[in-house]
Amino acid sequence: MVTQDDSAVFLDTNILVYANVAESPLNPVALQAIQSRYDAGV
């Protein structure tokens, strides 16, 4: 049986890569996107 959580969040793997590569110009944007979801309790 599969249950679904209506608060599930799916992140594109690119966001995770950008968040982990400090040299990426998109690093701050990716980190902010992840942090804002975390802060919102999602």
GROMACS elastic network, one bead per residue, 0.5 to 0.9 nm:
[ bonds ]
;  ai    aj funct       b0    kb
    4     7     6  0.88035   500
    4     8     6  0.80364   500
    5     8     6  0.55619   500
    6     9     6  0.87667   500
    7    41     6  0.89467   500
    7    42     6  0.60270   500
    8    42     6  0.71580   500
    9    37     6  0.85228   500
    9    42     6  0.68948   500
   11    14     6  0.81727   500
   11    15     6  0.67102   500
   11    16     6  0.75177   500
   11    34     6  0.86409   500
   12    15     6  0.56282   500
   12    16     6  0.71399   500
   13    16     6  0.51059   500
   13    17     6  0.62516   500
   13    18     6  0.86602   500
   14    18     6  0.60366   500
   14    19     6  0.84023   500
   14    30     6  0.87500   500
   15    18     6  0.51784   500
   15    19     6  0.60326   500
   15    20     6  0.86354   500
   15    26     6  0.85973   500
   15    27     6  0.84022   500
   15    29     6  0.87383   500
   15    30     6  0.53831   500
   15    31     6  0.81277   500
   15    33     6  0.82883   500
   15    34     6  0.82185   500
   16    19     6  0.50765   500
   16    20     6  0.62979   500
   16    21     6  0.88380   500
   16    30     6  0.73133   500
   16    31     6  0.85353   500
   16    34     6  0.86089   500
   17    20     6  0.51860   500
   17    21     6  0.62858   500
   17    27     6  0.85541   500
   17    30     6  0.86487   500
   18    21     6  0.52772   500
   18    22     6  0.75380   500
   18    23     6  0.86831   500
   18    24     6  0.60760   500
   18    25     6  0.81758   500
   18    26     6  0.59616   500
   18    28     6  0.83934   500
   18    29     6  0.84474   500
   18    30     6  0.60234   500
   18    31     6  0.80409   500
   19    22     6  0.70777   500
   19    24     6  0.81748   500
   19    26     6  0.77107   500
   19    28     6  0.72691   500
   19    29     6  0.80699   500
   19    30     6  0.51525   500
   19    31     6  0.52771   500
   19    32     6  0.89115   500
   19    34     6  0.83890   500
   20    23     6  0.89751   500
   20    24     6  0.86091   500
   20    27     6  0.73078   500
   20    30     6  0.89410   500
   20    31     6  0.86177   500
   21    24     6  0.55408   500
   21    26     6  0.88803   500
   21    27     6  0.65353   500
   22    25     6  0.80749   500
   22    26     6  0.87810   500
   22    27     6  0.59013   500
   22    28     6  0.83836   500
   23    26     6  0.85659   500
   23    27     6  0.72477   500
   24    27     6  0.51880   500
   24    28     6  0.84395   500
   25    28     6  0.73700   500
   25    29     6  0.83284   500
   26    29     6  0.52518   500
   26    30     6  0.61031   500
   26    31     6  0.85852   500
   27    30     6  0.51935   500
   27    31     6  0.60894   500
   27    32     6  0.85356   500
   28    31     6  0.51193   500
   28    32     6  0.60547   500
   28    33     6  0.85728   500
   29    32     6  0.51349   500
   29    33     6  0.61869   500
   29    34     6  0.87459   500
   30    33     6  0.50908   500
   30    34     6  0.63115   500
   30    35     6  0.85507   500
   31    34     6  0.52268   500
   31    35     6  0.59979   500
   31    36     6  0.84895   500
   32    36     6  0.58965   500
   32    37     6  0.85500   500
   33    36     6  0.53336   500
   33    37     6  0.64551   500
   33    38     6  0.87574   500
   34    37     6  0.53541   500
   34    38     6  0.62829   500
   34    39     6  0.87079   500
   35    39     6  0.60162   500
   35    40     6  0.84962   500
   36    39     6  0.50546   500
   36    40     6  0.61103   500
   36    41     6  0.86801   500
   36    42     6  0.88733   500
   37    40     6  0.51144   500
   37    41     6  0.64244   500
   37    42     6  0.54023   500
   38    41     6  0.51828   500
   38    42     6  0.58076   500
   39    42     6  0.75857   500
